[in-house]
Amino acid sequence: MSLTAHNHVPLPSFMYGTAWKKENTARLVRLAVESGFRAIDTANQLIHYHEAHVGAALQALAREGITRDALFLQTKFTSVNGQGGQTPYDASADLATQVTQSFESSLAHLHTDYVDSYVLHGPYQRRGLGNADWEVWGAIEGLYDSGKAKIIGISNVTAEQLTLLCAKARQKPMVVQNRCYAALGWDKEVREVCKAHDIVYQGFSLLTANVEVLGHPHIRAVAQRLGAGVAQVIFRFAMGIGMLPLTGTTNQQRMKEDLQAEQLPLSAEDIQRIETIAL
Ligand SMILES: NC(=O)c1ccc[n+]([C@@H]2O[C@H](COP(=O)([O-])OP(=O)(O)OC[C@H]3O[C@@H](n4cnc5c(N)ncnc54)[C@H](OP(=O)(O)O)[C@@H]3O)[C@@H](O)[C@H]2O)c1
């Protein structure tokens, strides 16, 4: 299953997420890539991610022959209010400077001169978009123009905010990354805006945000019929509706199983049924 951004940049079909890995970050990124993942998601946000440890893993992988160009790297700009007091930029600088400094720091952490995808971690306000959001998005557009961010996107966004951004931005986002709740039709409203604007939707916490659904008799029956795990069914379903799923497992066996999910022969009927399972 291949995905392509609206600016024709190819995306992977599955991504390994590095949140909350702490001092195990480098080891787990190596393990994920050695297990077959080729896309890594991180953020320049020390309270949840160790971006520099991702970079250390990339250096080790390069020594094993898995070089930068074989990998898809995605990182994020996190505003001061999401940083827990430690910012990878001068927090008293204007917002455009904060973005530039954060981005340069990400490049240094990751030992690269470009990222495949650069994401605004979230708007500054819950509803609508304010001046701060436009200023930051403008700076992110500048990074895209420079060629140092091949794709740009936004995370933790509502359908209303995404519609606004698409209507008024000079450069529309190419990706959206959201927590994906089955109870919201797997973030149906946001996915529909994505579909209308040819934006690739990345879903995170597909397992942890949907614990009840994992035990649903229909999902269990599909898993049993296919001789697969419930998590595999969820990830394959996500791909089946055009989503790019993230997994955050710390277990190598589960990394491999998650990757194998892509091969599961889920029927169109299974996909349709799972899409509305918690509504
Ligand atoms: N943009 C944002 O604001 C944001 C917020 C949150 C997350 N994210 C991104 O999304 C990534 C994934 O998020 P997540 O960790 O919540 O994802 P997740 O894949 O829903 O959850 C991972 C958890 O589920 C467990 N698990 C059990 N069976 C599993 C299986 N077969 N495959 C995978 N996990 C299994 C894992 O335990 P084991 O480790 O024991 O397997 C782990 O505790 C993060 O690392 C981050 O990159 C982004």
The ligand as a Gaussian input file, in Angstrom:
#p B3LYP/6-31G(d) Opt

LIG

0 1
 N        1.455000      14.111000      17.711000
 C        1.231000      13.798000      18.964000
 O        0.818000      14.627000      19.782000
 C        1.453000      12.386000      19.410000
 C        0.948000      11.961000      20.654000
 C        1.132000      10.628000      21.014000
 C        1.816000       9.752000      20.187000
 N        2.333000      10.205000      19.003000
 C        3.153000       9.314000      18.147000
 O        2.506000       8.082000      17.940000
 C        3.366000       7.016000      18.359000
 C        2.570000       5.812000      18.776000
 O        1.743000       6.147000      19.872000
 P        1.312000       5.091000      20.973000
 O        2.538000       4.639000      21.684000
 O        0.195000       5.664000      21.763000
 O        0.819000       3.909000      20.048000
 P        0.097000       2.578000      20.242000
 O        0.742000       1.716000      19.228000
 O       -1.368000       2.779000      20.235000
 O        0.443000       2.040000      21.692000
 C        1.586000       1.388000      22.043000
 C        1.286000       0.621000      23.364000
 O        0.469000      -0.494000      23.040000
 C        1.117000      -1.690000      23.482000
 N        0.918000      -2.805000      22.529000
 C        0.403000      -4.008000      22.783000
 N        0.383000      -4.786000      21.692000
 C        0.924000      -4.068000      20.705000
 C        1.171000      -4.315000      19.322000
 N        0.906000      -5.482000      18.738000
 N        1.715000      -3.327000      18.593000
 C        1.994000      -2.145000      19.143000
 N        1.801000      -1.843000      20.458000
 C        1.252000      -2.814000      21.225000
 C        2.563000      -1.326000      23.587000
 O        3.149000      -2.156000      24.568000
 P        4.554000      -2.860000      24.255000
 O        5.556000      -1.746000      24.184000
 O        4.758000      -3.743000      25.459000
 O        4.416000      -3.606000      22.979000
 C        2.516000       0.135000      24.022000
 O        2.318000       0.224000      25.429000
 C        4.213000       7.672000      19.448000
 O        5.392000       6.967000      19.729000
 C        4.466000       9.021000      18.813000
 O        5.502000       8.930000      17.855000
 C        2.153000      11.489000      18.601000

